[in-house]
Amino acid sequence: MNLPAIDRDLREMPISVMAYIGDAVYELYVRLHNCNQYQGKSGALHRRSVSIVKAHAQANAIRRLLPCLSDDELTVYKRGRNSQPASRSKHADPVDYQMATGLEALIGYISLKKDDRRLDELMAMILEENADEQQQEQQQD
């Protein structure tokens, strides 16, 4: 996807802005993936997407990704995770919410760097693992 370039130095960009961008990129990636993988109407696709973009699922995703992150990526994740500790979600566990914010900051950072290969790699790992979890849940039902 050819998005407009950001002319700012990423080292000077507030981490909250990276998380803001990362939230949008992450959700769009998940929505496009779901449209590609599953037949169904928009309501069903939306429910499937929400199950992947909610804070708990994002926290689980970053837990799996941590061993695969470079030092630079880990630094960005930690900055995002530790930013705005007073900010809370009404519907998410505080630890999950902070971890999800860190993941969103990381995704935003990679997207703003225009490192599409790395973004594809990390999102594929997230979505592959999520598909495995959903398949296991369906087998248990």
C-alpha positions as CSV (number, residue, x, y, z in Angstrom):
1,M,0.0,0.0,0.0
2,N,1.5,3.3,-1.0
3,L,0.8,5.7,1.9
4,P,1.9,9.3,2.2
5,A,5.3,9.7,3.7
6,I,5.9,11.3,7.1
7,D,8.5,14.1,6.8
8,R,9.3,14.1,10.6
9,D,12.3,12.4,12.2
10,L,10.9,9.3,13.9
11,R,13.3,9.8,16.8
12,E,11.5,13.0,17.6
13,M,7.9,11.8,17.1
14,P,5.9,11.2,20.3
15,I,5.4,7.5,21.0
16,S,1.7,8.2,21.3
17,V,1.6,9.2,17.7
18,M,3.4,6.0,16.7
19,A,0.8,4.0,18.6
20,Y,-2.0,6.1,17.0
21,I,-0.7,5.2,13.5
22,G,0.0,1.6,14.6
23,D,-3.5,1.1,15.8
24,A,-4.9,2.1,12.4
25,V,-2.3,0.0,10.4
26,Y,-2.8,-3.0,12.6
27,E,-6.6,-2.9,12.3
28,L,-6.5,-2.4,8.5
29,Y,-4.0,-5.3,8.1
30,V,-6.3,-7.5,10.2
31,R,-9.4,-6.5,8.2
32,L,-7.7,-7.1,4.9
33,H,-6.4,-10.5,6.1
34,N,-9.9,-11.5,7.2
35,C,-11.5,-10.4,3.9
36,N,-8.9,-12.5,2.1
37,Q,-9.2,-15.6,4.3
38,Y,-12.9,-15.8,5.2
39,Q,-16.2,-15.8,3.4
40,G,-18.9,-13.9,5.1
41,K,-20.8,-10.7,5.6
42,S,-19.3,-7.6,7.1
43,G,-20.8,-8.3,10.6
44,A,-19.0,-11.6,10.8
45,L,-15.8,-10.2,9.5
46,H,-16.1,-7.4,12.0
47,R,-16.5,-9.8,15.0
48,R,-13.5,-11.8,13.8
49,S,-11.4,-8.7,13.4
50,V,-12.4,-7.4,16.9
51,S,-11.3,-10.7,18.4
52,I,-7.8,-10.0,17.0
53,V,-7.4,-6.3,17.6
54,K,-8.7,-6.2,21.2
55,A,-6.1,-5.5,23.9
56,H,-6.0,-9.1,25.3
57,A,-5.2,-10.6,21.8
58,Q,-2.6,-7.9,21.1
59,A,-0.9,-8.6,24.5
60,N,-0.7,-12.3,23.6
61,A,0.7,-11.4,20.2
62,I,3.5,-9.2,21.6
63,R,4.4,-11.9,24.1
64,R,5.0,-14.3,21.2
65,L,6.9,-11.7,19.2
66,L,9.3,-10.4,21.9
67,P,12.0,-13.1,21.3
68,C,12.0,-12.1,17.6
69,L,12.4,-8.3,18.0
70,S,15.6,-6.4,17.3
71,D,17.0,-4.2,20.0
72,D,15.7,-1.1,18.2
73,E,12.2,-2.7,17.9
74,L,12.3,-3.8,21.6
75,T,13.1,-0.2,22.6
76,V,10.2,1.2,20.7
77,Y,7.9,-1.4,22.2
78,K,9.0,-0.6,25.7
79,R,8.6,3.1,25.2
80,G,5.0,2.5,23.9
81,R,4.2,0.1,26.8
82,N,5.5,2.5,29.4
83,S,3.9,5.6,28.0
84,Q,0.9,7.3,29.6
85,P,0.6,4.9,32.5
86,A,-2.5,6.7,33.8
87,S,-4.4,6.0,30.6
88,R,-6.7,3.0,31.0
89,S,-9.3,1.1,29.0
90,K,-12.7,0.4,30.6
91,H,-12.8,-3.1,29.0
92,A,-9.2,-4.3,29.2
93,D,-6.8,-5.5,31.9
94,P,-4.3,-2.7,32.6
95,V,-1.3,-4.9,31.8
96,D,-2.8,-6.1,28.5
97,Y,-3.7,-2.5,27.6
98,Q,-0.1,-1.3,28.2
99,M,1.3,-4.2,26.2
100,A,-1.2,-3.6,23.4
101,T,-0.2,0.1,23.3
102,G,3.5,-1.0,23.0
103,L,2.6,-3.4,20.1
104,E,0.7,-0.6,18.4
105,A,3.7,1.8,18.8
106,L,6.0,-0.9,17.3
107,I,3.6,-1.4,14.3
108,G,3.4,2.3,13.8
109,Y,7.1,2.7,14.0
110,I,7.8,-0.1,11.4
111,S,5.1,1.3,9.2
112,L,6.4,4.9,9.4
113,K,9.9,3.6,8.6
114,K,8.3,2.1,5.5
115,D,9.8,-1.3,6.3
116,D,7.0,-3.3,4.6
117,R,8.9,-6.5,4.6
118,R,9.3,-6.5,8.4
119,L,5.7,-5.4,8.9
120,D,4.5,-8.3,6.7
121,E,6.7,-10.7,8.6
122,L,5.5,-9.6,12.1
123,M,1.8,-9.4,11.1
124,A,2.1,-12.9,9.4
125,M,3.4,-14.3,12.7
126,I,0.6,-12.7,14.6
127,L,-2.2,-13.7,12.2
128,E,-0.8,-17.3,11.8
129,E,-0.7,-17.8,15.6
130,N,-4.2,-16.3,15.9
131,A,-5.6,-18.6,13.3
132,D,-4.1,-21.6,15.2
133,E,-5.7,-20.4,18.4
134,Q,-9.1,-20.0,16.8
135,Q,-8.9,-23.4,15.2
136,Q,-8.1,-25.0,18.6
137,E,-11.1,-23.1,20.2
138,Q,-13.4,-24.4,17.5
139,Q,-12.2,-28.0,18.0
140,Q,-12.9,-27.7,21.7
141,D,-16.5,-26.6,21.1
